[in-house]
Amino acid sequence: MQHYTHITDLKNLHKTVQEAIDLKENPLQFEHLGKGKTICLLFFNNSLRTRLSTQKAAQNLGMHTIVMNFGNEGWQLEYEDGVIMNQGKAEHVKEAAKVISQYCDIVAIRAFATLEDKEKDKREEVLTNFIKYATIPVINMESSVGHPLQALADAITLAEHLPAGMAGKTAHRLKVVLSWAPHPKALPHAVANSFVEMMQLQDAEFVITHPKGYELDKEITKDTTVEYNQEKAFADADFIYTKNWSCFTDYGKVISEDKNWMITSEKMSKTNKAKFMHCLPVRRNVVVEDAVLDSGDSLVIQQANNRTYAAQIILKKIVESN
């Protein structure tokens, strides 16, 4: 594996999930692999789970980590070619990426969507330019369009919590629902996009539910079933994955804050004793009520724990390939 920027970079999702589960039993069994190697974590946006889990994953493999919060510690970067740099941007990504490549063996990048210019966000100028100019492997720690480390952690969590009698079998009887929920701020599409792409690799019934107007990018959802009636979508579901995202067509806008879409115990009772999933951070009693989040059917802490092993199995594959 040269880079990890999309969940589809994995040759075999199910095999990778099992490798990560096996890795959890002894996280330090491959700590010799990263000896003498350094990973640079570049954050253009805030982080809690992504920073700590990726750093821990690298340390479990014996790697050194360098963390830089580019938003307030680095020079503002220019990404356009041929531009006259006589304004606020002090350094071009051409030099920055090549310099970082001299200091490190892997670079991992977190750079959110601006939610202002759809086409610019879809080009993912930070991630794609680092891939273009860096001479080392690049990992996506959440970009404008996707969050493949989160999606892999979610796949691990799904596999570990299959309904009774289904462990070790194909997932064709599973029903997984991705549900939009209200949020006071405009949020990116990255987590939802990568979850959709991951579920498209699963042998399961998969449904997306949201109010009309919140359709995700059809280039990503393709022929995935969309149900505008949330309670109908929840019927017989085994997993409810909840995430807010802003409007894609009227890009970056909050067109509805319908509180009726919050996840409640009553709605969860319509499911097949479904487990609740969310990538965190989550706004209590806005996205989901306390009773659901604090219940025994909530997997949010397990998902967060699996972020370490998702990152570690990816780092292992990259180190072994390079």
N, C-alpha and C positions, 0 to 999 in steps of 0.2 A: 504494500500500500504506500503510494507516494504522498498523497494528501488525504485529509478527511474533511470534506466540505459539505457533503450531502449523505443522507442515510443510504442512498443507492450506491455509494462508493464501496459498500461492503459486498463482497462476492457472495456471501451466504449469511443472511440475517440470523436465521435460526441457529446455525453453527456458532456464530459470534456470540449470541445470547447465552448458549450453553457454556462456551468458553469463559464468559464473564462470571457466570454462576459458579463454575468450578474454581475460578480465581478467588472468589469471595471466601472459600474455605481456607485458603492460605495466601493472603494478599502479598506476603513478602517472598514467595517462592521464586520470583524472578528478579529479585533486587540486584542481581549481578548484571542484568542486561543494560541498565542505564549508567553503569559506573563510568565516570569521566565524561558524561554527556550533560548538556545544559538545554533546558527549554525556557524560552522567553514567553511570558504571558503578557500580551498587550491589551489593555482595557481602554477603549474609547468611551465606554459606558459603565455604569455601576454594576456591581455583582456581589453576591454572597455565596450561594451554592456553587456557581461556576468557578469562581476563583479558588475557593477552599478545596473543593473536590478535585479539580484538575491539579492543583499544587500537591495535594496529598497523593494523588495517583502517580504523579511523577516521582515523588519521594519514595513511594512503595517499590518503584523500579530502580531506585538508587540514583536517580537523576538530581542534578542541581536545578534550582528554579530561580529565574529572575523575573520579577513582576514590575511592570511599569504602567501607571495610570496616565495614558497619553493625553487625556482630556485636560489635565492640569500640570503635568510634569514634562511633557515633550513639546517640541516645536510643532506649530500648526502645519500640517502637511498639505502640499499641493499634489493633485492627481492628474490634472489635465496636461497633455503634451503641447509643447510650443508656446506655453503661456509666458508672458512677461511678468516675472515675480516681483513687482514693485509695490505690492500691497501688504496685507497682513501675514501671508503665509511664508514662513522662513526656510522651509526645506521641502524638497521634492521627494516623493515616495521612491523614485529611482535610486537615490542615494541611501535613503533611510532603510529600505528593504535589504540592500546589498551590505550595508554596515552591520545591521542586526544579524545577517547571515554569517558574518565573520565571528561574531561573539557567541552564537548559539547553534545548536544542532536541529532544533525544531522551534517554530514560532506558532503560537496560538493567539487568535485574534477575536475580540468581541467588539462589534460595531453595529449598533442598531439602525433601523430605518429612521429616516427623518420624518416620514409620513407627510411630506410636503410635495415631493416630486416623484410620482409613481415610476416613471421610466428610469429615473436616476437611481431610485432605490432598487429596482429590478436589476440594474447593471452591477450593483454591489461593488462600488468603486474601491472601497478599502480592501476587501477580501480579494477581489480579482487582481488588483494591482500588486498586492503582496505575492500572490501566486505567480504573477508575470515576472516580477523583478527579483524576488528572493531566490536564493540558490539552495534552500533547505525546505523540508516538508512544512506545509501549512495546515493548521487545524482550525476549524470554524467553531468558536465558542458562543456563537449566535451572531447572525448577520442580518441584513435587511430582510431576507427572504426565508431563512431557515435556522433551525437550532438542532442539528443532528445529534449532538451529545445528549440532549434532553430526550430526543426520540428513542435513542438506543437504551437509555435508562428506563424509559417507559416500557419498551419491549421486554426488558429484563423483568420488570415488575409484573407485567401481565403474565409472563411465563411462570413466575414464582407463585402466583395467586390464582391459578386456574380453579374453577369450581371442582368440588369433590368428584373424583372419578375420571377427571379429564387430564390429569398430570401425565405427561409423557405421550399423549395422543395428539393427533392433529386438531387444529382449533376450529374445525368447520362448524361445530355446534355453538361456538361462542357468538355472543352478540355484544358488540362494543359501540358505544355512542359517544360522539364528540358533541358537547353542548355548549353553545354560546351562553354567556351570563352577563348581566349588566355591570358596568364599571363607570366611574365618573370621569375617567381620562381616556383619551384616544390611545389605544395600544396597538403594537405591531402585529403582523400576521405570522411571524416566524415560527412560534411554537406550534400553532395550529397547522401550518403548512407541513412541517416535518412530521407531526403526528399522523396526518393524512397519508403522507408518503410511506411512512412506516406501516400503517394499517393496510395499505394496498399490497404489501408484501406478505400479509398474513392470510391464512385460510380461515376467514371469519366473516360473519355478517357485520358490516360496518355502516353506520348511519351518522350523518351530520345533521344537527338540528339547530336552527337559529331563526330569528325574525326575518321576514322578507326585507331585502336590502342589504343584508350582511353576508351575501354570498362571497366565498373566497375566490381566489384566482382559478378560473376554470381550466387553465393549463395545468394546474396542480390537482384539483379535485377530479377532473376527467369525468368518468361516469359513476362516481360514488353517489350513493343515494342521499338525497337531501329531503328532510321532512320538516315542514314549518310548524307542525303541531308537536310541541315538546313532550307532552304526556303520551302521545301516540308513539313517539320515537322511543320513549323509555320502556315501553311494554316489553317484558321478557329480557331486558338487558342484563348482562353479567358484569359489565363495567361501564361506569359513567365518567368520562374524562371531560372536565370543565375548563373552559378558557374564554376570556373575553378577547375580541379583536375589533378594530375599527372598520369602517366601511371601505371596501376595496374599489367599488365603482366611483363613488364620490370620495376620492381617496383621502384616508386619514381622518374622516369626519365621524363624530358620534351622532348618529341619526336617531338613536333611540336609547333610553335608559330604562326600559320597561322592567320594573321591579318584579313583575310576575314571572320573569325568567330566572330569578334566583333559585338555587338548588335548595330544596327543603326536604325534611324527613317524609312529608306526605308524598312528594314526587318520587323519592327513592323507594317508597313502599309499593309503587307501581311496577317496579323492576323485579328481576329474578334474584332478589337478595344481592343486588349489585354492590360491588366495591366502588368507592369514590376516589377519583384521582385528580390531582391538580399539580402543576409544576412548581408552584410557589414563586414569589410571595402572593398571598391571597388576602383580599379584603373581606373580613368576617362580616356576616350579616348584610353584605352587599352582593357578593358573588355566591356565597354559600352560607347557610345559617350554622351557628355554633353546634347545634345538635348533630348535624351531619359530619362536620369537620372533626369533632371530638369523639365520634362514635368508633366502635371497633371495626367498622367497615371502611374507614378512611385509610388510604394507603399513602398519604402525602409524605409522611416521614420516611417510609420505606423507599419511595421514589427518590427522595433527596439523598438517602444513603447510597442508592444505586448509581448516582451520578459519579461517585468515585470509581466504581468498577467499570462503568461505561467508558470513562476517560482512560482508565488504566489498560483496558483491553485494546483500545485504539492506539495508545502510545506503544504498547508491546508490539503490535503489528507493524507500526511504522519503524520502530527501532530494528526489528528483525529484518525488515525489507531494505533497510538502508545501511 
